């Protein structure tokens, strides 16, 4: 169900209030204190506030060493399988999830698709494709519950900004969104391109708005302008509210 003005906060007001907030929702953690019951989870206690029915983990990854990664992949992780994730869901209480293809696999969505199939109908996917993707492949991904495409412009490799407009024209028939992982200062440079895309856009990791500047950083103003257009969303995921601007690559996907 698509959110309406009656059941969401004004996005720009919420973002202002959340500028210093960090919600870790990726799997696995960079510092994984794996316990016997909850792999890749730093602790074993249940949340003090229970997750609401139908709650969604909106950004997580699966990893499988049996599947080849792209040459020179900047971020690699140990195996993280659906059974591991189910245990984490049991702990935190979420029921649905969005599985995102990580940078390590380039445009190979195999691990994401297999993980989604194992989780079942409560999983949706965000794939990585480039402009060479066929119409048949887009149809196949849609049938397998993919609902968006990710552009990782931090760990550069599989996609570039100039692919966004031609891909968006092909994706709008499916109702997909394009998800951007990009340094905040690049958002300012790309604002005109992003504003013209004919699909919804989503920013990973709180838009990487740097601290301590937060809402006073020029990139925040660009993000607010995009939010005010009504088709932009921000994921409150990952420890991404950094006190320094992002570098060429992060330690996590």
N, C-alpha and C positions, 0 to 999 in steps of 0.2 A: 504494500500500500504506500503510495507516495505521500510524504508529509504535507500538511497544509498549515496555513498561518495560525489555525486554532490549536494545533498540537505541537508547535515548535516555538522556541524562543526566536526573537529576531536574531539572525545569524551574526550580524556585525556586533551586536551588543554581547552576545554569548562569547564570541571570539575575544573581545576585549577583556571580558572577565576571566577567560581561560588562558590568557597569554602566558601566565607563569605555571600552568598546569602540565603535569606529565602523567600520561597513562600508558603503561607498558602493555602492549597487546600483541607483540610479535613473538613468534616461537621459532627457535629457542632463544633464551636469553644469552647475552654475551658472557655473563657470569652466571653459569647455571649450577646452583647448589642442588643437584638432583637428589631427591630423597627416594626411599624405596616405594612410596605410594604415588608420588607426583613427579615424574621426570621433567626436567627443564623448568622447574618451578622453585624459586628461592623461598622455601618454607613449606609448612604443611597445614597451617591453620586455615579455616574457612574465612571468607570475607565477613566483616562485621555487619555490612549492609548487604542483604541478599539481592542477587540479580533479579530483575523483574521478569515475568514470564515472556518468553520469546526474545530475550536479549541476545544481542549479536556481538561477537568478536569480529570487528570489521577489518582486521588486517593481520594475517598470519601466513606462515610459510611451511611447507614440507621440504625435507631434504632426504636424498637417497644416494649414497656413494656408488651404487651400481649404475647410475646414470651419469654420463660424461658431462663435465662442466665445460664452459667455453675456455679457450686458451687465455691464460693470464687473468682469470676471474679474480677480482680484488677481494671478494668476501666468500669464504668457504666455512661450512659448518658440519658438525657431526650429523649422523642420521637422525631424522625426526619424523616418525611415522604416525599414521592415524591412531594407532593404539596408544601411543604416547599422548597424543592430543586429547583423546577421550578422557584420559585420567586428569588432565588439566581442566577440561570442562567440568568434570565431576567436582573438582575442588572449587572453581570460581563460580560455577552455576550458570554459565552461558549455554544457550541451546542451539544457536545458529552461528555460522561463521562465513567469512569471506576469505577464500584461499587465494593468495597472490603469488604469481610466478616470480621467484627471486632473480636477482641479476646474474647469479652464477650459471644459470642454464640458458642465457640468451633468449632466443625465440623458441626453445624447446619446452613445451608446456606439459610434457609427459608426467612429471612428478606431481604437478598441480592437479591434473585431470584424474590420475589414479587415486590421489588423496581425497579428492572430492567424491569420487565414486565410492570409496570406502566409508566416508562419513555419511553419505546418503542424501536424502532430499533436503536436509537443512543446510546444505553447503551451496554456496555460489562461488564463481571464480572470476578473477581478473587475470587475463592472459597477457603475454608479450608477443606482439607480431610487428612486422614492418610492412612497408608498402608492397612487398612482393607477395604477400599472403593472397591466396586464391579465394574467390567467392565461395567455392565449395568448402574450403577450410573454415571460413567464417560461419557458414551454415552449420557445419559439424560442431564447432565450438559452442554455438548458441544452443544446439540441441543437448549439449552436455552441461548446460547451466552456466556457461561463461556469460558475464554481463558487463564486461568492461575490458579495456586495454590499458596497460601501464607503460608510461614513458619514464624510464629512469635516466634523468639528465644529470645525476650526481656521479654515479658509476657509469660513465659514458661507454657505449658499445653498441647495443642492439638497435637503439632508436635515436633519432635526432629531431629537433623541434620542427624542421621543415617537412617532416612526415605527418605532422598532426593534422593539418588542413585536408590533405587528400584522403587520409584514413578516416577522418571524421565524416566526410561525405558518404563513405561506404558504411560506416557504423550506425548512422542515424536511423536507417531502416529497421535496425534491431532494437533500438531504444537503449543502446549501450552508452556508457560514459567513457571518458578518457581520464586516467588517473596520472598525475604528474608528481614525480619525486625530483625536485629541483632546488638549487640554492636560492635563498630568498631574493638576493640581488638580481638573479637572472629573471625572476618573476617580473620585476619592473621593466626589464628590457623586452620581455616577451608579452607584455600586457595587451598590446594591440592585436597580436596574433591570437592570444587566448580568448579575448573578448569576442572575436568574430567566429569562433568555432560553433557549428550548428548542433552540438551535443552538450550534455551536461559535463562539467569538469570537476574533478576532485583532487585536492592537494593532499599528498601523503604527509604524515608526521607534522601536523600543525603548521604546514607551510614553511618549516625551518625558520620561523621568525626568531632572530637572534636576541639574546639577553646580554646585558641588562636593559638594552634600549626598548625592547618589547614594542608596545603600540606607538612609540615615538620614532621607531625605525622607518625610513621611507618605504621599505618593502611592505610594511603593514598597511600603509595607505593604499598601495596598489592592490593588495589582497581585499581590502574593504570595498574598493570600487568594483572589483569582480564579483564579490558577494552581493553587492547591491543590485547587480543585473538579474539576480534571481535564479541562475542556473549553475552556481558554483557552490561547492561544499568542501569542508575541511575535516580530515580525519584526526581525531584526538588519539593518536597512537604513537608509541615509541618514545624513548628518552631523547627527544629532539629539540627541546628548548635549551639550546646550548648558550654558553656565555661568550662564545667566539663564533665567527661566521664559519659555515661548513667549508671543508677543504675539498680536494678533488675526489676523495673517496672516504666513506665512513667505515667504521669497524663492523657495522651490521647492515644487512640489505634493506 
